[in-house]
Amino acid sequence: MTMERRSEHKKSVDGLTRRAGRPENFFQDLDEKNSHFSVFWVAVVIILIITFITLILLAVYLKRGTNFKSIEDDKISENLVPFSERVSNIRGDGRAVMVFRGKEFAKATGSLESDFPLSDANFEIKKDSIYLKGNLRDSFIPWPVNLKILGAVANDKFRFIIAPDSLQNIIINGQNKEKIESTFDKNLNSTIAEKGMIAQEIQTADGYIELHVIKEVK
């Protein structure tokens, strides 16, 4: 056998060897692909399960939040009564405390009356600040305002005024400013005077305000 034939025979053998090895490599590659494919779908299923559980928990949470808000709204709406009625509910003599949330205080101060300079009035009450929010009635465009209010007790009366040093309050003209402050005074102080009471203290916290009064002993 010549050198050339030996070389061709070797190549032929090598070729057969390579061809014989392909099926094994093919099935090995197929197994790897199937393994990756299975891992992928297992991951997809796990993600879908987690997403489904998350959506259920979120739905339950939102439902509870809605129910809680509804209960709170009902509770607040029940207390949207005139200040005179709140004062009339005070029994006995001595010191008494009336607690108001934002919308309740708007009702008590007369801020929800039809002739009040602001429409949709509401109070945002925090521990260190009071803001009266609403839309200007006499403006061509119902311009939203956020007025800083100062509260104090002076001469046995509750005094709530528009803060003169707040830049947010410059949009209110003098006539509206006077109307707002006089409405507060009429609804609060005239009422407690008629009931034989005097103002003692104002306390604020996040979400509500307390008006402390003293009922004179007869």
Sequence and secondary structure as in RCSB ss.txt:
>XXXX:A:sequence
MTMERRSEHKKSVDGLTRRAGRPENFFQDLDEKNSHFSVFWVAVVIILIITFITLILLAVYLKRGTNFKSIEDDK
ISENLVPFSERVSNIRGDGRAVMVFRGKEFAKATGSLESDFPLSDANFEIKKDSIYLKGNLRDSFIPWPVNLKIL
GAVANDKFRFIIAPDSLQNIIINGQNKEKIESTFDKNLNSTIAEKGMIAQEIQTADGYIELHVIKEVK
>XXXX:A:secstr
  HHHHHHHHHHHHHHHHHHHHHHHHHHHHHHHHHHHHHHHHHHHHHHHHHHHHHHHHHHHHHHHHHHHHHHHHH
HHHT   HHHHHHT  SSEEEEEEEEHHHHHHHTTTTSTTSSEEEEEEEEETTEEEEEEEESSSSS  EEEEEEE
EEEETTEEEEEE TT GGGGGS HHHHHHHHHHHHHHHHHHHHHTTEEEEEEEEETTEEEEEEEE   
